Amino acid sequence: MKIAIVEDEPLTLNRIRNIINAQNADLEVVGTAQSNRELLELLNSDIQIDLLLCDIHLADGLSFNVLKDKAISFPIIFVTAYDKYALESFEHNCIDYILKPIQEERLLKAFDKVKTLKSQPLDIAQINADFLKNMMMGYQSKEYKKRFLTKSGNKIRFVNADDIAYFYSYEGITYVYEKETKKKSIVEFTLSELESHLLDPSKFFRVSRSVIIQLDNLVEMRPYQNGRMMLMLNSQPEVDIIVARDRVNDFKNWINQ
């Protein structure tokens, strides 16, 4: 079975690839994509795909936005960080979904489900625009965190998400930096947890391994060394905010969506 993987988190992409490679020879990764742009290129290519393993939320938007306009001729397994209850209405005889963090046993079970469906006289490729539209509506109804409990010294208080200029990580600790007050405090989440399901992806973007910014606080973008970009924020940051080279294109697409 020829599998294409759409996933913008390198660690998750490598984990999926390693799980597939460790199996017998009937599973083969034939292509990967890390953004909607690359997903579109993948679907328009001549690569033979028997199964698409597709993250729902990519840095430049929902993968549904690409899939809904394409005639899909193969089954899709969706990958998401959102809880099962938000996806109960998405059940379909040709689609499965996997929750992050990905468990090997669950992924292999999904592969077995696809193999079983392929062996039956079912139209497993019947994915239409209305179905994907309903999935988009359900997915976009997800509630994101509106405020965060923070600590600074012996003080504990709430900070509204809209008041946050950026999050950053340093020596294993995640800090939040506020727009108006320029206060810095600690939050009990990793950047990966914040990015995957706690922050609204239309407002927040992870520009590097150590920084997540809020769009409303962005003022200007400037070219920087080695194909990177430096960001100017309304709230003067304590550190330079640099967009990693491998995230520049996705960041521009996010700004333009």
C-alpha positions as CSV (number, residue, x, y, z in Angstrom):
1,M,0.0,0.0,0.0
2,K,1.5,3.3,-1.1
3,I,1.1,6.0,1.6
4,A,1.4,9.8,1.3
5,I,1.9,11.7,4.6
6,V,0.8,15.3,5.2
7,E,2.2,16.5,8.5
8,D,4.0,19.8,9.4
9,E,5.6,18.7,12.7
10,P,8.9,17.1,11.8
11,L,9.0,14.8,14.9
12,T,5.5,13.5,14.2
13,L,6.3,13.0,10.5
14,N,9.5,11.0,11.4
15,R,7.5,9.0,13.9
16,I,4.9,8.0,11.3
17,R,7.6,7.2,8.8
18,N,9.5,5.1,11.2
19,I,6.4,3.1,12.2
20,I,5.6,2.5,8.5
21,N,9.2,1.5,7.7
22,A,9.3,-1.0,10.6
23,Q,6.4,-2.9,9.1
24,N,6.4,-5.4,6.3
25,A,7.0,-4.5,2.7
26,D,3.4,-3.9,1.8
27,L,3.5,-0.4,3.3
28,E,5.5,2.3,1.5
29,V,5.8,6.0,1.9
30,V,5.7,7.5,-1.6
31,G,5.4,11.2,-0.8
32,T,5.2,13.8,2.0
33,A,3.9,17.4,2.4
34,Q,4.2,19.9,5.2
35,S,1.8,22.6,4.1
36,N,-1.4,23.1,2.0
37,R,0.7,24.3,-0.9
38,E,2.7,21.1,-0.8
39,L,-0.4,19.0,-0.4
40,L,-1.9,20.5,-3.5
41,E,1.3,19.8,-5.4
42,L,1.2,16.2,-4.1
43,L,-2.4,15.7,-5.3
44,N,-1.6,17.2,-8.7
45,S,1.4,15.0,-9.2
46,D,1.6,11.6,-10.9
47,I,2.4,9.8,-7.7
48,Q,0.3,6.8,-7.1
49,I,-1.4,7.1,-3.7
50,D,-3.4,4.3,-2.1
51,L,-3.8,6.1,1.2
52,L,-3.4,9.7,2.4
53,L,-2.4,10.2,6.1
54,C,-3.3,13.8,6.6
55,D,-3.0,16.3,9.5
56,I,-6.0,18.5,9.7
57,H,-4.4,21.7,11.0
58,L,-1.3,22.8,9.0
59,A,0.6,26.0,9.5
60,D,-1.1,27.7,6.5
61,G,-4.6,26.6,7.3
62,L,-6.9,23.5,7.4
63,S,-6.1,20.7,4.9
64,F,-9.8,20.5,4.3
65,N,-9.5,23.7,2.2
66,V,-7.4,21.8,-0.3
67,L,-9.2,18.5,-0.2
68,K,-12.7,19.9,-0.6
69,D,-11.9,21.1,-4.1
70,K,-10.2,17.9,-5.3
71,A,-11.7,14.6,-6.7
72,I,-10.2,12.2,-4.2
73,S,-9.8,8.6,-5.4
74,F,-8.3,7.1,-2.3
75,P,-9.2,6.8,1.4
76,I,-7.9,9.3,4.0
77,I,-6.9,8.9,7.6
78,F,-7.0,12.2,9.3
79,V,-4.6,13.2,12.1
80,T,-5.6,15.7,14.8
81,A,-4.8,16.9,18.3
82,Y,-8.4,17.5,19.0
83,D,-10.5,15.2,21.2
84,K,-12.6,12.4,20.0
85,Y,-15.9,14.1,20.9
86,A,-15.2,16.9,18.4
87,L,-14.9,14.3,15.7
88,E,-17.8,11.8,16.4
89,S,-19.8,13.2,13.5
90,F,-17.0,12.5,11.1
91,E,-17.4,8.7,11.1
92,H,-17.5,7.4,7.6
93,N,-16.8,3.9,6.2
94,C,-13.8,5.2,4.2
95,I,-12.3,7.6,6.7
96,D,-10.6,7.0,10.1
97,Y,-8.9,9.5,12.4
98,I,-6.0,9.3,14.8
99,L,-5.4,11.5,17.8
100,K,-2.1,13.1,18.7
101,P,0.3,12.1,20.2
102,I,0.2,9.2,17.8
103,Q,0.3,5.7,19.2
104,E,1.8,3.0,17.1
105,E,-0.9,0.4,17.9
106,R,-3.7,2.9,16.9
107,L,-1.9,3.8,13.6
108,L,-1.5,0.2,12.6
109,K,-5.2,-0.5,13.5
110,A,-6.2,2.3,11.1
111,F,-4.1,0.8,8.4
112,D,-5.8,-2.6,9.0
113,K,-9.2,-0.9,8.7
114,V,-8.2,0.6,5.3
115,K,-7.0,-2.9,4.1
116,T,-10.3,-4.4,5.2
117,L,-12.4,-1.8,3.4
118,K,-10.3,-2.2,0.2
119,S,-11.1,-6.0,0.3
120,Q,-14.8,-5.3,0.4
121,P,-17.1,-4.1,-2.5
122,L,-17.4,-0.6,-1.1
123,D,-16.7,2.7,-2.7
124,I,-14.1,3.7,-0.2
125,A,-13.2,6.8,-2.2
126,Q,-16.6,8.4,-1.9
127,I,-15.4,11.7,-0.3
128,N,-17.5,14.6,-1.5
129,A,-17.4,18.3,-0.9
130,D,-20.5,18.4,1.3
131,F,-19.0,15.8,3.7
132,L,-15.7,17.7,3.9
133,K,-17.6,20.9,4.4
134,N,-19.4,19.4,7.4
135,M,-16.1,18.3,8.8
136,M,-14.7,21.8,8.5
137,M,-17.7,23.3,10.3
138,G,-17.3,20.8,13.2
139,Y,-13.6,21.3,13.4
140,Q,-13.7,25.1,13.3
141,S,-16.2,25.1,16.2
142,K,-13.4,24.0,18.5
143,E,-13.0,26.3,21.5
144,Y,-9.5,27.6,22.2
145,K,-8.2,28.8,25.5
146,K,-9.3,32.3,26.3
147,R,-7.0,32.8,29.3
148,F,-3.9,31.3,30.9
149,L,-2.9,30.8,34.5
150,T,0.5,32.3,34.9
151,K,3.2,32.5,37.7
152,S,5.7,35.2,38.4
153,G,7.6,34.8,41.6
154,N,5.0,34.0,44.3
155,K,2.2,35.6,42.3
156,I,-0.4,33.7,40.4
157,R,-2.8,35.4,38.0
158,F,-4.8,35.0,34.8
159,V,-3.7,36.5,31.4
160,N,-6.2,36.8,28.6
161,A,-5.0,35.2,25.3
162,D,-5.8,38.4,23.5
163,D,-3.4,40.3,25.7
164,I,-0.4,38.0,24.9
165,A,2.3,39.3,22.5
166,Y,4.2,36.0,22.2
167,F,5.1,32.8,24.0
168,Y,8.7,31.7,24.2
169,S,10.7,28.8,25.6
170,Y,14.0,29.0,27.4
171,E,15.8,26.1,29.2
172,G,12.7,24.0,29.2
173,I,10.4,26.7,30.7
174,T,7.6,28.4,28.7
175,Y,7.1,32.1,29.2
176,V,4.3,34.5,28.2
177,Y,5.0,38.1,27.3
178,E,2.1,40.5,27.5
179,K,1.5,43.3,25.0
180,E,0.6,46.3,27.1
181,T,2.2,45.7,30.5
182,K,5.3,44.0,29.0
183,K,5.2,41.6,32.0
184,K,6.8,38.2,31.7
185,S,5.5,35.1,33.5
186,I,5.5,31.3,33.3
187,V,2.8,29.1,31.9
188,E,2.6,25.3,32.5
189,F,2.4,24.3,28.9
190,T,5.0,23.4,26.3
191,L,5.0,25.3,23.0
192,S,4.0,22.0,21.3
193,E,0.9,21.8,23.5
194,L,0.1,25.4,22.9
195,E,0.5,25.1,19.2
196,S,-1.3,21.8,18.7
197,H,-4.7,22.4,20.4
198,L,-4.7,25.3,22.9
199,L,-4.1,28.4,20.7
200,D,-6.3,29.6,17.8
201,P,-4.2,28.9,14.7
202,S,-5.8,31.9,12.9
203,K,-4.2,34.2,15.6
204,F,-1.1,32.5,16.7
205,F,1.9,31.1,14.7
206,R,5.0,29.2,15.8
207,V,7.7,31.0,14.0
208,S,10.6,28.8,15.4
209,R,11.2,26.0,17.8
210,S,11.2,28.5,20.7
211,V,8.7,31.3,19.8
212,I,4.9,31.6,19.1
213,I,3.7,35.0,18.2
214,Q,0.2,36.6,18.0
215,L,-0.7,38.1,14.6
216,D,-2.4,41.2,16.1
217,N,1.0,42.2,17.6
218,L,2.9,42.0,14.3
219,V,4.0,45.3,12.8
220,E,6.7,44.6,10.2
221,M,8.8,41.8,8.6
222,R,12.4,42.2,7.5
223,P,14.8,39.9,5.6
224,Y,17.3,38.3,7.9
225,Q,20.4,36.1,7.6
226,N,20.3,32.8,5.8
227,G,16.8,33.2,4.3
228,R,15.2,33.8,7.7
229,M,13.0,36.8,8.7
230,M,13.0,39.2,11.6
231,L,9.7,40.3,13.0
232,M,8.9,43.7,14.5
233,L,6.2,43.6,17.2
234,N,4.1,46.4,18.8
235,S,5.4,45.2,22.1
236,Q,9.2,45.5,22.0
237,P,10.3,41.9,22.6
238,E,13.1,41.0,25.1
239,V,14.7,38.9,22.4
240,D,14.9,39.1,18.6
241,I,11.9,37.3,17.0
242,I,13.3,35.3,14.0
243,V,11.2,33.2,11.7
244,A,13.1,29.9,11.0
245,R,14.1,29.4,7.4
246,D,12.0,26.3,7.0
247,R,8.9,28.2,8.3
248,V,9.2,31.4,6.2
249,N,7.0,30.2,3.3
250,D,4.3,28.8,5.6
251,F,4.5,32.0,7.7
252,K,3.8,34.1,4.6
253,N,0.9,31.9,3.6
254,W,-0.5,32.2,7.1
255,I,-0.3,36.0,7.0
256,N,-2.0,36.0,3.6
257,Q,-4.8,33.6,4.4
